[in-house]
Structure formats: structure tokens, C-alpha cells
Amino acid sequence: MAALCLILMNNRSSTPLERLQAVSFTQDFVSPFLEGVRLTFTQGTRRRSFDLTLRHSSVAVLLYHTNFKKFLFVRQFRPAVLVGHVLRQPENLEKKLDQINWSNYDASHGYTLELCAGMIDKVECYYVVFLSSENDLSTINIAKEEIEEECGYLVKDEKIHAVATFSVSTSQSGSIQYLFYAEIDDSMKVSEGGGNIHEGEIITKVFLTEDEVLAHLNSDNYCSGSPTMLYALLWWFAHKKGQQELPFLQLPRKSTYKWQPKDLIPLRDFKFEKMVSPKQLSPQRMHFTLNAMTRTWDLALCDDNVCILLFNESKDEVILTQTFRPAALVGQTIHRYSPGIALDSIDWPSQPIEWAYTLEMCSGHYRKGSSIEEIEARVKEIAAVKCGYRVDSIRFIISYIVGISFAGNRERVYYAEVNDSMRILEWSPYEDIIPFSLPLMEISSFIRAEKPTSPPAVIGIQIADIKS
């Protein structure tokens, strides 16, 4: 079991069981954090619709305490993570949220270990985010505020270093995440931190040694953290620390990689409406009491999914997918405007069409309640249908939490080696997806490139395996 996961399990076993009380849900609410919309547009000659859950972009910071020689993470209760866990239980597979007896479940399953992070939700930040350099002052200021609020350290602007920029939740919101790194010491401590209790934050600081974290990176198992955290740690050991355990991830300071999507189809006649879907994946507001504190939390639940990294041994190439993601276009566009702007007031056809395309691992959803054998059969099916390869053997790599804040969903990651003889001869392209081959020599530059990828943590892990 990975070190970070063991720490969380030990915390559960050493404290009394926590139970949620007075749990209820509503869909009739206005949220400052989420907006469920149905987007309709014309693509070529087709009229198409997609349901999106828009949310703010964010910052995340990897912190390293130079006096302690330890990383600093935050532990907090995430309602979406607990809801996702409870919905996976066999007795709840066919139940609606209000049919579940929530007090039957240990709330400790909702605690996560995360990077210090926060949303970009201040008006002044939106006006300047894309008007200055990579080390944008507005995002650095937000990172600085979050470090002080959550962890109690006051860090100077010049000590907060940009690591990467990602497009995240590309199927739902397409929001942007900025990843930073900062070193702290005792002289910077100004408080105990703990988060903003008025925003429902109750945060505990957790210090981990390098050995504990490295053990986690080299373990294949379930992680109670996000892919951004995994990526940040891989970056630190490969780039900042220069550890030999991950020899291929010697990331350049500046990426030379440039990806240009192909076969782009212009979009027009945009229309935004309130999401009308009655499914439980629509935005929900959760009310509950935990440890005598009554709280509310907005959710945008999402089904679990799988993805697979394919490595073509014949050509020394990693196979990804160019995927049409309208949410990515919407997320990047609204990130450049003031929060709260009316979506219909934006000149959508003038936005760069390439923003609607991402590079991802081949992925898809699987049926709730599936056995491991059924999930693995689904992974092979996805590789065949979406990438055109007949995969005989796959290897489970890791499972992490994709939707820590709002969605609560997990992603299971697999790896398979293929060759040209495994190509499906009469394969036809899957809608909105084009397989993309990335030469092995381009991987390190690709990992450091800004957008259009989500945090490629598992790509980094697996490439290290390929080269070792």
C-alpha cells in the first residue's frame, strides 16, 4: 500500500468513527462555485448538445519545508469524495442520493491528502491572468494567500515558482489549473493555518519525508489524492531533486514541444441553457452535520472512468488521443473574462477553435458495480474502439481521485504494450477522437508543455518504467 494511503488509513484507525447526520440534497439552488449548463452549437452541418458543469479555475502549490526536510500537505474532509465512495458500495448502486442512509458510513472515507490549493474567484484576477508573463502576479498572489490561509506561512512572491499549467476536468468544465512550487522554513510561519472556516474549510497540516513520498511514487495502488499532486511530486524528484529512481523525467525548464490539433471543424450558433437533466450527475447541494458542525457543499458528481496508456514498441511511441472537448473551449474562454459574465455575451465563434481539442490518454467510463474482470475487459474494448489496437495484456497502474472538490470520481489507469501487428485492419475512427502518436524522445518536453493536457502524472510514471 502506498505511503500516503497508509497514512490516511492509520488516521482512520486511530480516531473514533465519524458519521454524517441530517443529510439532504437539493437541485434548486444558485451556486457561486458551480453552474450546470447545456451547450448547443453547430459543428459543420450538425447541431450538437453537451451538458457542462462550469467552475472556477484554480491554483495548487507543492510546499517543501527546508528545516524539516519534509513536504507539507493538507488533510481535509471532502464531501464529494465520501459521496463517491458511498455510491460505489454494492447496496447503493441503484439508489438515489436521498435513498441512502448516510449515517451508516464512516465519514473518514471522505478525507484526502492534497496540495495547498484554492480557486481563482476574485474579479481582479480575471482581468490580468493572461495579460502578463508565465509567472503571472495574480495567480501567484492567490497561491500566496492560500499558503498563508491553509498552512500558516507567509511566502514572498519571488519564492513561488511556476511549474506547469493544465486544462482539467475537460469533459465537464475545462477549467485551468496553475501548479506552483515553494520552499518554506520556520522564519515564514505566521499562524497555524487551518483554512477559512467560513467557507467550510477545516484543514490539518501533514508533513511527509522524502522517503515516504518516494515510496508512494514507486508503488502501484490506490491513492487518496489527485493526479495534480502526483505530477507535482514526480516533478520535484525528477527536476528539483534529480533522483535517479525516475531517470527519464529530467524535465526542461522550458518546453520545446508544440502540439497542433488537426482536422478542426469550426463551431457557430452557440446557445447556452440551464441544464435540464434530472440525473443525479446534475449539480447538487448537499446539507449535512459532521462533528456538531452543520455545513453545505455543492457537488457535480461524475461517474468513475478508466484510461489506458498504450506504448507502441514497433515505433517507440506513446499513443494518446486528440479529443474534441467543448468544455475545454468554454473553460479557457470564460477564464479570460470577469467571473459572472453572461455566457451569451461572449463572441464564441471568434475564440480559437484549437482550444476545443485536448491530448489525453485513451479513456472511457464503465458500468457501475463492474467486477475487476469486467473493468479490464472494458479497458481492452476502449483501446480497440477508440485507438484501433487489439490489446491482449494490460497492467493496472494506479487509481486516484479526479474530482476531489466537486465530482468525487476515481480514475483507474492501465498500461499496455502494443505493436504494429496488433492494429485492427478494418478499424474506423471513433467520433470526436483521433489517435495521436508521440515519439518517446519528445516525452520529457511534452510533460512540461502548457495545455492542452490534464496533469500527466501517470504518463510520467509509466515512461519511467518503459525506460528503466
C-alpha positions in Angstrom: 0.0 0.0 0.0 1.3 3.4 -1.0 2.7 5.5 1.9 0.2 8.4 1.5 -2.7 5.9 1.6 -1.3 4.1 4.6 -1.1 7.4 6.5 -4.7 8.1 5.8 -5.7 4.6 6.9 -3.7 5.0 10.1 -5.5 8.2 10.8 -8.9 6.4 10.4 -8.0 3.6 12.7 -6.7 5.9 15.5 -9.7 8.1 15.7 -13.4 7.4 16.6 -15.7 6.8 13.7 -17.3 9.9 12.3 -20.8 9.8 10.9 -22.7 12.3 8.8 -26.1 13.3 10.2 -29.1 15.2 8.8 -28.0 14.7 5.2 -30.2 16.1 2.4 -29.8 17.2 -1.2 -31.4 19.8 -3.4 -31.0 20.7 -7.1 -32.9 24.0 -6.7 -30.1 26.4 -5.8 -27.7 29.0 -7.2 -24.0 28.3 -6.5 -21.1 30.7 -6.5 -18.9 27.7 -7.4 -20.8 25.6 -10.0 -23.1 26.3 -12.9 -24.9 23.5 -14.8 -25.5 24.5 -18.4 -26.5 22.8 -21.7 -24.4 24.0 -24.6 -25.8 23.7 -28.1 -23.9 24.6 -31.2 -23.5 23.8 -34.9 -20.4 21.9 -35.9 -20.1 21.8 -39.7 -23.6 20.8 -40.7 -24.5 19.1 -37.4 -26.4 20.6 -34.4 -24.9 19.1 -31.2 -25.5 19.5 -27.5 -23.3 18.9 -24.4 -24.1 19.1 -20.7 -21.3 21.1 -18.8 -20.7 21.9 -15.2 -18.7 25.1 -15.2 -16.5 26.0 -12.3 -13.6 28.4 -11.4 -10.0 27.8 -12.4 -7.6 27.1 -9.6 -4.0 27.2 -8.2 -2.1 24.4 -6.4 1.2 24.6 -4.6 3.7 21.9 -3.7 5.4 23.0 -0.4 8.7 21.8 0.9 9.9 22.7 4.4 13.6 23.1 4.3 14.2 22.9 8.0 12.2 19.7 8.5 13.2 18.3 5.1 9.6 17.4 4.6 6.8 18.1 2.2 3.7 19.9 3.6 0.3 18.6 2.5 -3.2 19.4 3.7 -5.7 16.9 5.0 -9.4 17.9 4.8 -12.9 16.4 4.6 -14.2 16.4 1.0 -18.0 15.6 0.8 -17.8 14.7 -2.9 -15.2 12.1 -2.1 -17.3 10.5 0.6 -20.4 10.6 -1.6 -18.4 8.9 -4.4 -17.2 6.2 -2.0 -20.7 5.5 -0.7 -22.2 5.4 -4.2 -19.7 2.6 -5.1 -21.0 0.3 -2.4 -23.0 -2.6 -3.8 -26.1 -1.8 -1.7 -26.3 1.7 -3.2 -25.7 1.0 -7.0 -29.4 1.6 -7.9 -30.2 4.1 -5.2 -30.8 7.8 -5.5 -28.9 10.1 -3.1 -31.9 10.7 -0.9 -32.5 6.9 -0.5 -29.2 6.3 1.2 -28.8 6.1 5.0 -25.7 8.2 5.2 -25.2 7.7 8.9 -24.3 4.1 8.2 -21.0 5.0 6.7 -17.7 6.1 8.2 -17.1 9.7 7.1 -13.3 9.2 7.3 -13.5 7.8 3.7 -14.1 11.5 2.7 -10.7 12.7 4.0 -8.0 13.4 1.4 -4.3 14.4 1.3 -3.8 17.3 -1.1 -1.6 20.1 -2.2 -2.3 23.5 -0.8 -4.8 24.9 -3.3 -7.5 27.4 -4.0 -9.9 28.8 -6.6 -9.4 31.8 -8.8 -12.6 33.6 -8.0 -11.6 37.2 -7.5 -12.7 39.7 -10.1 -9.4 41.5 -10.3 -7.5 38.3 -11.1 -9.6 37.5 -14.2 -8.6 40.8 -15.9 -4.9 40.2 -15.8 -4.4 36.4 -15.8 -3.5 36.2 -19.5 -2.0 39.6 -19.9 1.4 39.1 -18.4 4.2 36.6 -18.2 4.1 32.9 -17.2 4.7 33.8 -13.6 1.5 35.8 -13.5 1.3 38.0 -10.5 -2.4 37.4 -10.0 -2.1 33.7 -9.8 1.0 34.0 -7.6 -0.9 36.2 -5.2 -3.7 33.7 -5.0 -1.2 30.9 -4.3 0.4 33.2 -1.6 -2.9 33.8 0.1 -3.7 30.1 0.1 -0.4 29.1 1.6 -0.9 31.6 4.5 -4.6 30.7 5.0 -4.3 26.9 4.8 -0.8 26.4 6.1 0.2 29.5 8.1 3.3 30.5 6.2 3.9 33.9 4.6 5.9 33.4 1.4 7.3 36.2 -0.7 6.2 36.4 -4.4 9.6 35.7 -5.8 9.8 32.4 -3.8 6.7 31.0 -5.5 7.8 29.3 -8.8 5.6 28.3 -11.7 5.8 24.5 -12.6 3.0 23.8 -15.1 -0.4 24.9 -16.4 -3.1 22.3 -17.1 -6.5 22.0 -18.6 -8.5 20.0 -16.1 -12.0 18.3 -16.0 -12.0 18.6 -19.8 -15.3 16.7 -20.1 -17.2 18.9 -17.6 -15.7 22.3 -17.1 -12.4 22.7 -18.9 -11.1 24.9 -16.2 -7.4 25.9 -15.9 -5.1 24.9 -13.0 -1.8 26.6 -12.3 0.8 24.5 -10.4 3.4 26.2 -8.3 6.3 25.2 -6.0 7.6 27.0 -2.9 10.1 26.3 -0.2 9.2 27.3 3.3 11.0 27.5 6.7 10.3 28.3 10.3 11.0 32.0 9.7 8.0 32.3 7.4 5.5 30.9 9.9 2.8 33.5 10.9 0.0 31.2 12.1 -1.2 27.7 12.4 -3.2 27.9 9.2 -6.3 25.7 9.1 -8.2 27.2 6.2 -11.2 29.5 6.1 -13.9 28.1 8.4 -16.5 30.5 6.9 -16.0 28.6 3.6 -16.4 25.2 5.2 -12.6 24.5 5.3 -11.3 22.5 8.3 -7.7 21.7 7.4 -5.0 19.7 9.1 -1.3 20.0 8.1 0.5 16.8 7.3 4.3 16.7 6.9 5.9 13.7 5.0 9.5 12.8 4.5 11.1 12.4 1.0 11.3 8.6 1.6 7.6 8.4 2.5 6.6 10.3 -0.7 9.1 8.4 -2.9 7.7 5.1 -1.6 4.3 6.3 -2.8 5.6 7.2 -6.2 7.1 3.8 -6.7 4.0 1.9 -5.5 1.2 0.6 -7.7 -2.0 1.0 -5.7 -4.9 3.3 -4.8 -4.2 6.9 -3.9 -6.3 9.2 -1.8 -5.0 12.2 -3.8 -5.3 13.9 -7.1 -3.3 13.5 -10.3 -2.0 17.1 -9.9 -0.4 16.0 -6.6 1.2 13.0 -8.2 2.5 15.2 -11.1 3.9 17.7 -8.7 5.8 15.1 -6.7 7.2 13.5 -9.9 8.3 16.9 -11.0 10.1 17.5 -7.7 12.0 14.3 -7.6 12.9 14.5 -11.3 13.6 18.1 -11.8 14.2 19.7 -8.4 15.8 16.8 -6.5 17.2 14.9 -9.6 16.6 11.5 -8.1 17.9 8.5 -10.1 14.8 6.4 -9.3 13.0 8.3 -12.1 15.7 8.7 -14.7 13.7 9.7 -17.7 11.8 12.5 -16.2 14.6 15.1 -16.4 12.2 17.9 -17.3 13.5 21.0 -19.1 12.8 24.4 -17.6 11.0 25.5 -20.8 9.2 23.1 -23.0 10.1 23.0 -26.7 7.1 20.8 -27.5 4.3 22.3 -29.6 1.2 20.3 -30.4 -1.1 21.5 -33.1 -4.5 19.7 -33.4 -5.6 18.6 -36.8 -8.9 18.3 -38.7 -10.5 21.2 -36.9 -14.2 21.9 -37.6 -15.4 25.5 -36.9 -18.3 26.0 -34.5 -21.1 28.5 -34.7 -24.6 29.4 -33.4 -23.8 28.9 -29.8 -26.6 28.6 -27.3 -26.4 28.2 -23.5 -29.4 27.0 -21.4 -29.8 25.8 -17.9 -29.0 22.1 -17.5 -32.3 20.2 -17.7 -31.1 16.7 -17.0 -32.8 15.2 -13.9 -30.0 12.7 -13.4 -28.0 12.8 -10.1 -25.0 13.9 -12.1 -26.6 17.3 -12.3 -25.3 19.8 -9.8 -26.5 19.1 -6.2 -26.3 21.0 -3.0 -25.5 18.7 0.0 -26.6 19.7 3.5 -25.1 17.7 6.4 -23.9 17.8 10.0 -20.4 16.4 10.9 -18.8 16.7 14.3 -21.6 19.0 15.5 -21.0 21.4 12.6 -23.7 21.9 10.1 -22.4 22.6 6.6 -23.4 22.8 2.9 -21.4 21.7 -0.1 -22.0 21.9 -3.8 -21.5 18.8 -5.9 -21.2 18.0 -9.6 -20.9 14.2 -9.3 -19.4 12.2 -12.1 -19.1 8.5 -12.9 -15.8 6.7 -12.4 -13.7 6.0 -15.5 -10.7 4.2 -16.8 -7.8 5.2 -19.1 -5.0 3.3 -20.7 -1.5 4.4 -21.8 -0.5 2.5 -25.0 3.2 2.1 -25.9 3.9 1.0 -29.5 7.1 -1.0 -29.3 7.5 -1.1 -33.1 7.9 2.6 -33.3 8.9 3.7 -29.8 5.8 5.9 -29.5 3.2 6.6 -26.8 -0.3 6.6 -28.2 -2.6 9.4 -26.9 -5.9 10.7 -28.3 -6.8 14.1 -29.7 -10.3 14.6 -28.3 -12.9 17.2 -29.1 -13.9 18.7 -25.8 -16.3 21.7 -25.9 -15.9 22.1 -22.2 -12.2 22.9 -22.7 -13.1 25.7 -25.1 -15.7 27.1 -22.7 -13.4 26.8 -19.7 -10.5 28.5 -21.3 -12.6 31.3 -22.7 -14.5 32.2 -19.5 -11.2 32.1 -17.6 -10.2 35.2 -19.6 -13.3 37.2 -18.6 -14.7 38.6 -15.3 -16.4 36.0 -13.2 -20.2 36.0 -13.6 -20.1 37.2 -17.2 -23.2 36.2 -19.2 -22.2 33.3 -21.4 -24.4 34.6 -24.3 -22.5 37.9 -24.3 -19.2 36.3 -25.4 -18.4 36.2 -29.1 -17.9 32.4 -29.2 -17.1 32.0 -32.9 -14.1 34.3 -32.6 -12.5 32.1 -29.9 -9.6 29.9 -31.1 -11.1 26.6 -32.2 -8.0 24.7 -31.1 -9.0 25.3 -27.5 -11.8 22.8 -28.0 -9.2 20.0 -28.5 -7.1 18.2 -25.9 -4.5 15.5 -25.8 -5.4 12.7 -23.4 -4.8 9.1 -22.6 -7.4 6.8 -24.3 -10.3 6.7 -21.8 -13.9 5.9 -21.1 -16.5 5.0 -18.5 -17.5 1.6 -17.2 -20.7 0.2 -15.8 -21.3 0.8 -12.1 -20.8 -2.3 -10.0 -18.4 -3.9 -12.5 -16.0 -6.6 -11.3 -12.3 -6.1 -11.9 -12.5 -8.6 -14.7 -15.4 -6.6 -16.3 -13.5 -3.4 -15.9 -10.4 -4.8 -17.6 -12.5 -6.2 -20.4 -13.9 -2.7 -20.8 -10.4 -1.2 -20.9 -9.4 -3.5 -23.8 -12.7 -2.6 -25.6 -11.9 1.1 -25.3 -8.4 0.6 -26.7 -9.8 -1.3 -29.7 -12.7 1.0 -30.4 -11.0 4.4 -29.8 -7.4 3.7 -30.8 -7.6 0.7 -33.1 -5.4 -1.7 -31.3 -6.2 -5.3 -30.2 -4.8 -5.4 -26.7 -4.1 -8.9 -25.2 -2.5 -8.0 -21.9 -2.9 -4.9 -19.7 -1.4 -3.8 -16.3 -3.2 -1.9 -13.6 -1.0 1.1 -12.6 -2.8 3.3 -10.1 -6.2 4.7 -9.1 -6.5 8.3 -8.0 -9.3 10.8 -7.2 -10.0 13.0 -10.2 -12.9 15.1 -8.7 -11.7 15.9 -5.2 -13.7 19.2 -4.8 -17.0 18.5 -6.6 -17.2 15.3 -8.6 -15.9 12.6 -6.2 -15.0 10.3 -9.1 -12.0 8.0 -9.4 -9.9 7.1 -12.4 -8.2 3.7 -12.8 -5.1 3.8 -15.0 -3.8 0.9 -17.1 -0.8 0.3 -19.3 -0.3 -1.9 -22.3 2.5 -2.5 -24.9 1.4 -2.9 -28.5 3.0 -3.2 -31.9 2.0 -2.7 -35.5 0.8 -6.3 -35.9 -1.9 -5.6 -33.3 -3.6 -2.9 -35.4 -7.2 -3.6 -36.2 -7.2 -3.6 -40.1 -10.8 -2.5 -40.6 -10.9 -0.1 -37.7 -12.7 3.2 -38.3 -12.2 6.4 -36.2 -14.3 6.9 -33.1 -16.4 10.1 -33.1 -14.5 13.2 -31.8 -11.3 11.2 -31.3 -8.1 10.9 -33.4 -5.2 8.7 -32.1 -2.0 10.6 -31.8 1.5 9.1 -31.7 4.1 10.8 -29.5 7.7 9.8 -30.1 9.5 8.6 -26.9 12.2 11.3 -27.4 9.5 14.0 -27.1 8.0 12.8 -23.8 10.1 15.0 -21.4 9.3 18.1 -23.4 5.6 17.1 -23.7 5.2 16.7 -20.0 6.4 20.2 -19.4 4.3 21.8 -22.1 1.4 24.0 -21.1 -2.1 22.9 -22.1 -3.9 21.1 -23.6 -3.3 18.1 -21.3 -4.5 17.3 -17.9 -1.9 16.5 -15.2 0.0 13.7 -17.0 1.2 12.1 -13.8 0.7 8.5 -14.9 2.4 9.2 -18.2 5.5 10.2 -16.2 5.3 7.1 -14.0 4.9 4.8 -16.9 7.6 6.4 -19.1 10.0 5.9 -16.2 9.0 2.2 -16.3 9.5 2.0 -20.1 13.0 3.4 -19.9 14.2 1.5 -16.8 
